Amino acid sequence: MTDIRNIVVLTGAGISAESGIATFRGPGGLWEGHRVEDVCTPQALARDPELVHRFYDLRRAALAGVEPNAAHRALARLGADWPGELLIVTQNVDDLHERAGAKRLLHMHGELKSALCAACEDRRAWEGDMPPGTVCAACGAPAVRPDIVFFGEMPYAMDVIERALARADLFVSIGTSGAVYPAAGFVQTAKYHGARTLELNLERSEGSAWFHESRLGPAGVLVPEWVESVQAEASH
């Protein structure tokens, strides 16, 4: 791996689960006790804005009780030290990567601590509750919603991600199920462009067959080990 210069890292729910954040799909296909269709679709927001806003208010508030773990911190160290290109693409909407110190980071599914105006698309940082009908500071419309990419909506910055995947020498997927597209297809894109592909996961994902190598175990153990090894090889 001594010819590795450009790296794309994809992180999913598994990396934050070790900090105590519930994974995307729980028992029975529920998302923290709710059907996904009831809290994470445009139709749900239109049908029951009180439920959707309350769901994300509770998730936002819960961030105060969790901390970044060893995997988040290791990726932040890699981002600070890596001499080539590095892009951490996260499917997670928490702020644990930022709190660990990551800078070269992109939230493809939005962020809990961000508000989006459905009328003018203004985005701004947000703390605390966000009641339905919250007025947009930019345009005055009572249309502020969580800045979350719902099912059926286009993930953010796909053009940036696609360009990074095309240039990558190494693609690493951490803590993902391999079930949610388009992120589940990133390994195929990276591989098509000639990148080595590595999966670090608690168990084999739905996309494991696409990876050159899969290492199974907790992210808090596997990620620091991988970061240390890739930095050591780059220094030789």
C-alpha positions as CSV (number, residue, x, y, z in Angstrom):
1,M,0.0,0.0,0.0
2,T,3.0,2.3,-0.3
3,D,1.4,3.9,-3.5
4,I,-1.6,5.1,-1.5
5,R,-2.0,8.9,-1.7
6,N,-5.7,9.7,-2.1
7,I,-8.2,8.1,0.4
8,V,-12.0,8.2,0.7
9,V,-13.5,7.0,3.9
10,L,-17.2,6.2,4.3
11,T,-18.6,6.0,7.8
12,G,-22.0,4.7,8.9
13,A,-24.0,4.0,12.0
14,G,-21.6,1.4,13.3
15,I,-18.9,3.9,14.2
16,S,-21.3,6.0,16.3
17,A,-23.0,3.0,17.8
18,E,-19.9,2.5,19.9
19,S,-20.5,6.0,21.4
20,G,-24.0,5.0,22.4
21,I,-26.0,6.4,19.4
22,A,-28.7,4.0,18.3
23,T,-28.1,2.4,14.9
24,F,-30.2,3.4,11.9
25,R,-32.2,0.2,11.8
26,G,-33.0,-1.6,15.1
27,P,-35.0,-4.7,15.8
28,G,-37.8,-5.4,13.4
29,G,-36.5,-2.7,11.0
30,L,-37.5,0.1,13.4
31,W,-35.5,3.3,13.7
32,E,-35.2,4.1,17.4
33,G,-38.7,2.7,17.9
34,H,-40.4,4.3,14.8
35,R,-41.1,3.1,11.4
36,V,-38.7,4.9,9.0
37,E,-41.8,5.9,6.9
38,D,-43.2,7.8,9.9
39,V,-40.2,9.9,10.7
40,C,-37.8,10.1,7.7
41,T,-39.8,10.8,4.5
42,P,-41.1,14.1,3.0
43,Q,-44.6,12.5,3.3
44,A,-44.1,12.0,7.0
45,L,-43.2,15.6,7.5
46,A,-46.2,16.8,5.6
47,R,-48.6,14.3,7.4
48,D,-47.4,14.7,11.0
49,P,-44.9,17.5,11.4
50,E,-45.2,17.4,15.2
51,L,-44.0,13.8,15.3
52,V,-41.1,14.3,12.9
53,H,-39.9,17.5,14.6
54,R,-40.1,15.9,18.0
55,F,-38.2,12.9,16.8
56,Y,-35.3,15.0,15.6
57,D,-35.5,17.3,18.6
58,L,-34.9,14.3,20.9
59,R,-32.1,13.0,18.7
60,R,-30.4,16.5,18.7
61,A,-30.7,16.7,22.5
62,A,-29.3,13.2,23.0
63,L,-26.0,14.4,21.4
64,A,-25.1,16.1,24.7
65,G,-24.9,12.7,26.4
66,V,-22.4,11.0,24.0
67,E,-18.7,11.5,23.1
68,P,-16.5,10.6,20.2
69,N,-14.8,7.3,20.5
70,A,-11.4,6.0,19.5
71,A,-12.5,5.4,15.9
72,H,-13.6,9.1,15.5
73,R,-10.4,10.3,17.0
74,A,-8.2,8.1,14.8
75,L,-9.9,9.4,11.7
76,A,-9.4,13.0,12.9
77,R,-5.7,12.3,13.4
78,L,-5.4,10.8,9.9
79,G,-7.1,13.9,8.5
80,A,-4.7,16.2,10.3
81,D,-1.6,14.4,9.2
82,W,-2.3,12.8,5.8
83,P,-0.3,14.4,3.0
84,G,-2.5,13.4,0.1
85,E,-6.2,13.9,-0.5
86,L,-8.6,12.6,2.2
87,L,-12.3,12.9,2.3
88,I,-14.4,11.4,5.1
89,V,-17.9,11.0,3.9
90,T,-20.3,10.2,6.7
91,Q,-23.9,8.9,6.5
92,N,-24.3,9.9,10.1
93,V,-26.2,13.0,11.2
94,D,-24.4,13.4,14.5
95,D,-21.5,15.7,15.2
96,L,-19.1,13.2,16.6
97,H,-16.6,13.5,13.8
98,E,-16.4,17.2,14.2
99,R,-16.0,17.0,18.0
100,A,-13.2,14.5,17.5
101,G,-11.5,17.2,15.3
102,A,-12.2,16.0,11.8
103,K,-11.9,18.8,9.2
104,R,-12.0,17.0,5.8
105,L,-15.5,15.9,6.3
106,L,-18.8,15.8,4.4
107,H,-22.2,14.9,5.8
108,M,-24.1,13.3,2.8
109,H,-27.3,12.8,4.8
110,G,-27.4,16.1,6.5
111,E,-26.8,17.1,10.2
112,L,-28.9,17.2,13.3
113,K,-27.4,20.5,14.3
114,S,-28.4,22.2,11.1
115,A,-31.7,23.8,10.0
116,L,-33.0,23.9,6.4
117,C,-35.7,26.3,5.2
118,A,-38.0,24.4,2.8
119,A,-39.0,27.7,1.2
120,C,-35.6,29.3,0.3
121,E,-33.1,26.5,1.1
122,D,-31.2,28.6,3.7
123,R,-29.1,26.5,6.0
124,R,-27.7,27.5,9.3
125,A,-26.4,26.0,12.5
126,W,-29.1,25.0,15.0
127,E,-29.2,24.1,18.7
128,G,-32.2,23.1,20.8
129,D,-35.7,22.3,19.7
130,M,-37.2,23.2,16.3
131,P,-41.0,23.4,16.6
132,P,-43.1,23.0,13.4
133,G,-43.7,26.4,11.9
134,T,-40.4,27.9,13.0
135,V,-39.8,31.0,11.0
136,C,-36.8,31.2,8.6
137,A,-34.4,34.0,9.6
138,A,-33.5,34.5,5.9
139,C,-36.9,34.7,4.2
140,G,-39.5,34.8,7.0
141,A,-41.3,31.7,5.9
142,P,-42.6,29.4,8.6
143,A,-40.8,26.5,6.9
144,V,-37.8,25.6,8.9
145,R,-37.2,21.8,9.1
146,P,-34.4,19.5,10.2
147,D,-31.5,19.6,7.7
148,I,-31.8,15.8,7.2
149,V,-31.8,14.0,3.8
150,F,-35.1,12.1,4.0
151,F,-35.7,8.9,2.0
152,G,-36.6,9.9,-1.6
153,E,-34.3,13.0,-1.4
154,M,-30.9,13.4,-3.0
155,P,-27.9,13.1,-0.7
156,Y,-25.7,16.2,-0.4
157,A,-22.5,16.9,-2.5
158,M,-22.7,13.8,-4.7
159,D,-20.6,15.5,-7.3
160,V,-17.8,16.1,-4.8
161,I,-18.0,12.5,-3.6
162,E,-18.0,11.1,-7.1
163,R,-14.9,13.1,-8.0
164,A,-13.1,12.0,-4.9
165,L,-14.0,8.3,-5.5
166,A,-12.6,8.6,-9.1
167,R,-9.3,9.9,-7.8
168,A,-9.0,7.5,-4.8
169,D,-6.2,5.0,-4.4
170,L,-8.0,3.5,-1.4
171,F,-11.6,3.4,-0.3
172,V,-12.4,2.4,3.2
173,S,-15.9,1.7,4.5
174,I,-16.4,1.7,8.3
175,G,-19.5,0.6,10.2
176,T,-21.9,0.5,7.3
177,S,-24.7,-2.0,6.4
178,G,-24.1,-1.8,2.7
179,A,-27.9,-1.6,2.3
180,V,-28.5,2.2,1.8
181,Y,-27.9,3.6,-1.7
182,P,-26.2,5.6,-3.1
183,A,-23.6,5.1,-0.4
184,A,-23.7,1.3,-0.8
185,G,-22.5,1.7,-4.4
186,F,-19.4,3.8,-3.5
187,V,-17.2,0.7,-3.3
188,Q,-18.1,-0.3,-6.8
189,T,-17.4,3.2,-8.1
190,A,-14.0,3.3,-6.3
191,K,-13.1,-0.2,-7.5
192,Y,-14.1,0.7,-11.1
193,H,-11.6,3.6,-11.0
194,G,-8.8,1.3,-9.7
195,A,-8.9,1.9,-6.0
196,R,-8.1,-0.7,-3.3
197,T,-11.1,-1.3,-1.2
198,L,-11.2,-2.2,2.5
199,E,-14.2,-2.8,4.8
200,L,-13.9,-2.4,8.6
201,N,-17.1,-3.6,10.2
202,L,-18.5,-5.5,13.1
203,E,-19.9,-8.1,10.7
204,R,-19.9,-8.7,7.0
205,S,-22.1,-6.1,5.2
206,E,-24.5,-6.7,2.3
207,G,-21.7,-5.3,0.1
208,S,-18.8,-7.3,1.5
209,A,-18.2,-9.2,-1.7
210,W,-17.2,-6.0,-3.5
211,F,-14.2,-5.3,-1.1
212,H,-10.7,-6.6,-1.7
213,E,-10.5,-7.1,2.1
214,S,-12.9,-7.2,5.1
215,R,-11.7,-6.9,8.7
216,L,-14.3,-7.7,11.3
217,G,-14.5,-6.3,14.8
218,P,-15.3,-3.1,16.7
219,A,-14.6,0.2,15.0
220,G,-12.9,1.5,18.1
221,V,-10.3,-1.2,17.7
222,L,-10.0,-1.7,14.0
223,V,-9.9,2.0,12.9
224,P,-7.0,3.1,15.1
225,E,-5.1,0.0,14.0
226,W,-5.7,0.7,10.3
227,V,-4.9,4.4,10.7
228,E,-1.6,3.6,12.5
229,S,-0.6,1.1,9.8
230,V,-1.5,3.4,6.8
231,Q,0.4,6.3,8.4
232,A,3.4,4.0,9.1
233,E,3.5,2.8,5.5
234,A,3.2,6.3,4.1
235,S,6.2,7.4,6.2
236,H,8.5,4.9,4.6
